[in-house]
Structures are given as structure tokens and as C-alpha cells.
Amino acid sequence: MKLPRELINGFLMSVSIALFFLLMELLNLSDNYYLRILNLLFVFYWVNRTIKQNLMEGQNGYLSNLLSAGFTAIFGVVISIAGLLFYIYNKGGTQYINRLSEQFIFGGASVNEYCFGLLFEGLASSMIVVFISMQFWRNKTLLND
């Protein structure tokens, strides 16, 4: 049984984001807010890869590619936040989140509140990435499904 490319690319997106953040933590750069924004590059890469693979297979409908890219992004964000939740609880839970949230607006938030806030932030930014990517690929997709 072959898994859909949206699941594979979404999973690989979450793995690449997790590795990026682990590398930042190992290099003691996790407090640098500007480096955290670079995770958008991973979202762009995997969403564009999904669209490109669809086009290479002849799936060139605009709506079908929009939904495929959206599902890739949503799946990747949800898996990333689930991994973050697991990681935070393994690192000490509330004590770890208090150290993490000092640099954010979420100061004093619980682990669940922190992850819930990041989930909405991740979903919103991922949908922006999907729409930007679809504008890039617009000439290569059919506007009529």
C-alpha cells in the first residue's frame, strides 16, 4: 500500500522542521527568534514539492493542487506540534515551557496553551504559504478542474 504524497511530504516537512529546531538547540541558538522564522522555508519546500509532483503526474487542476498542498501543510503542522508537545513534556514540561515562552507573547502560558497558540500560528502561516505557492504555480495548473 502506497501512502499519499501529501502524508509523506507533510511528515517529511515535520521531520525537517524538528531537525532544524534540534540543531538550533544543540548550537544554543534556540533563543534567536529570527532563526525560528526560517522554518517557513521548510514549509515552502515541501508544499512546492507536493505541487510539483502532482504536476509531473498530470494532476494539473488548480483546485485539486490547492487542496493537496493545503493538506500537506496542515498535516505537517499538526505532526510538528504533536512532536513539540512530546518534546516539551520530555524536557520537563512546565519548567521548560516557562524558559521557552520568555521570548514570546505567550509568557506564563501552560504547555497546552503554548502548543495551541503555535498550532494556530502554524496553520495560518502554512495557509499563506499554500496560497503563495499556488500563485507561483498558477500558470502551470488549469484554472478549471
Buried (B, 14 or more C-beta within 10 A) or exposed (E): EEEEBBBBBBBBBBBBBBEBBEEBEEEEEBEEEEBBEEBBEBBBBBBBBBBBBBBEEEBBBBEBBBBBBBBBBBBBBBBBBEBBBEBBEEEEEEEBBBEBBEEBEBEEBBBEEBBBBBBEEBBEBBBEBBEEBBEEBEEEBEEEE
